[in-house]
């Protein structure tokens, strides 16, 4: 029982140490840019996932900058995307969402930056005299935590996509219904017009 409790505590510790990443909703106003950063060690793995949930044409500019100010990734007018890379330098990596191309429409962005610490650091933290079996368990728990976080982010990502597609479908359905009413109105107007024209035509011929 004591060993089980110890493993549970260590599992929760590993989840907090080996990987961190939360999903956020962010509103980027027109002509604005919002930036965030994560301080990481060399060898850390970073993964950015984003999806535009509301606003205009559902597009935004994205860029990732390393600690020296060099551009790592840039995407223009993107609706969604994923980008994963390994940190080649120690320091703060900045990721920005820019809505400067929009004149008046704000954009709502769902994004998450998943950060996984380098393996060496985790191995050093586990060097506490535990046996090989214990180290294997730590590795399994770390992999499980990484998989659970990825699944959680993927579910949030798919929920936003589902909501966007539902909104598009509802908008398309409304347009189809309105167009159908318009076509029916035009057809009815043409029918009445033709009946009136033929009636007047025969009335004129009868008088003649």
N, C-alpha and C positions, 0 to 999 in steps of 0.2 A: 504494500500500500504506500509506504514511504517512498519507494523507488518510483512508483507511478506518479505521485504528486511531484517529485523532483523532475521527471520527464515533462510533465505538463507545464510546470513553471519555466523550464528551459525552452519548451516549444514557444510559449508566449514571448519569451525574451528574444528568441531568434527571429520571430516575426517582426518585432520592433527594430532589431538591430540590422538584420540582413537586407530588409527591403522596406521602403517607405513610399507611399503614393496614395493620394486621395483624389477623388474626382470633385471638380468645382464647376459651378455655373458662374459665368462672367458676362457682364453687359459692357460692350465697347461702344461708346457714343460715336456719332459721326465726326470725322476729322480727328479722331483720337487714337492713341496707341497705349496698350496696357502691357507691362512687362513684369516678369517674375524671374526668380533665380534660385538655384540650388547649389550649395557648396559641397563638392565631392572630392574624393581622393582619386589618384591615378588608377585606372583599371576599373573604376565603377561603371556599371551599365545604366544608361538613361534611356527611357522610352517615353516619347510624347505621343499622346493620342488626343484628337480633338474632333469635334462635330459642331456645326452651326445649327442651332435649333430654331432660331427665329431671326427675322429681319431681312428685308429686301430680297435679293436674289440668293440668300443663304451662302454668301461668299465672304472671305476675309483673307488678309495677307498674314503669313506666318514666317517667322525667322528664328533661328537659334544661333547664339553667339558664344564663343568660348571665352575663357578668362582673359585672353589677350586682345579681345575685341575682334577676332577674326570670324567671319561668317561661316557657319557649319552647314546650315540648311536654310533654304528660302523657298516659300511657296506663295504664289500670287493668285488671288481670287479663288481660293480653295474652299470647298464645302465640308470636307472631312479628310482625315489622313492619319497615318501613323508613321513615326520615325524613331528608330532605335540606333544608338551608337555607344561606343565605349569611350570613356573620358581619357584623352591622351595627356591632359594637363591637370594639375591640382588647382582648385579654385572654384569660382562661381560661374556657372553656366546660365546664361540668360535666354529666356524664350519670350518672344513678344507677339502680340496679336494686334494688327493695325487695321483700322477702319477709316483711314484717311481718304480712300477713294470714294466714300459715301458722302453725299451732300447733306442728307438730313435723317437717314434711317440708322438707328442703333442696331447692333448685332448681339445676340445672346449666344455665348460659346460654352459648350461643355468640354472640359479638358482635364487631363490628368498627366502628371509627370512621375513615372515610376523609376525609382532609384534603387539599384542593387549594389551593395558594397562589394569590393573585390574579394576574391576567394582567400587570398593570403591573410587578409585582416581577420576574416572569420576563423581561419585555421588557428591563428595565434590566440584568438579569444578562447578557443576550445582546448588549448594546451594547458589543462589543469590537472594532468595526471590521470585522466580517465582512460579506460581501456579502449581498444579498437572498436568494440561493439557499440560503445557509447558514442564514438565519433561517427560511426555509420548512421546511428539513429539521428544525430544532429544534422547530418547531410540530408537524410530523408525528410526530416521536419522542415528544413530550410527549403527544399524543393517543393514540398507540399504547400508551404506558405506562399511561395512564388506563384505556384499554379492557382491557388485560391484567389490571390490578388488579381491575377490576369483574368480569371473567369469573372470576377466581380466587375472589373473595368469593361470587359467585353459585354456583359449584360447591360450596363449603363449605356454603353455605346449603341447597342442594338435597340434599347428602349427609345433613345433619342431619334434614331433612324426610323423606327416604326412610327413615332409621332409625326415626324416630318412627312413621311410617305402618306400617312392618314390625312394630314392637312392638305397635301397636294391632291389626293383622291377626292376629298370633299369639295375642294375648290373646283376641280375639273367637273365633278358631278353637278355643281351649281351652275357652271357655265353651260353645260349641255342642256340642263333643264331650261335655263333662260333662253338659249338659242332655239329650243323646241317651241317654246311659247311664241317667240318672235316669228318663226317660220309659220306656225299655225295662224298667227295674226295676219301675216302677209298673204297667206293662201286664202283666208276668209275675206280679206279686203279685195283681193283680185277677183274672187268669185262674185261678190256683191257688185263690184264694178262692171264685170262682164254682163251680169244679168241686167243691170241698169242700162248699159249701153245697148244691148240687144232689144230691150223693151222700148227704148227711145227710137231705135232704128226702125222697128216695125210700126211704131206709132207715126213716124214721119212718112213712111211709105203709104200707110193707109190714108193719111190726109191727102197725099198727092194723087 
